[in-house]
Amino acid sequence: MDDLITVVIPVYNVEPYLDRCMKSVLNQHYQKLEIILVDDGSPDNSGEICDKYAAQDSRIKVLHKTNGGACDARNKGLELVEGEYLSIIDGDDWLESDY
């Protein structure tokens, strides 16, 4: 398989969990990924963590927006999808390496 897989992650108040989430996505066996982080106006440091990851990995895109809720954040992320396949996970989730 050589298709691009997009992972959309809505982010709101997940500062304690976001590193684990991101590491689990970045450490996938399959590496042809596009990762879209949607900072939904989070008042904690989640947005800054998103920016840190994007600065370190060109596969990551970050969208900062005014809070509109999880569904709105997911929908905004879907507008940016370029992959052939799509997965949506929450910022406090983590994945097994062969997800």
C-alpha positions, 0 to 999 in steps of 0.5 A: 500500500502506498496511499496517503492516510489522513488522521484528523485530531480535534484538540481541546484541553488535552494538554496532559494527553496530547504528547502520548497521542501524537507519539502514538500516531507518529510511531505508526509502522505505516508512515505515509501520513497526513496529520491534521491537528485542529486546535478548537480554541483550547485555553490550555497549552494544547495549541502550542503543543500542536505548533511544536509538533508541526515545526518538527514534522512536515506531515503535520498541519495545524488549524487554530480556530475559535471554539465551536465544539468537537463536531465543528473541529472535526468538520474543519479538519475534514476540509483540509484532508488530502489523503485517500483514507481517513481516520479521526481520533481524539487528542486524548486517544492513543494508537497501537503501532500497527493501527 
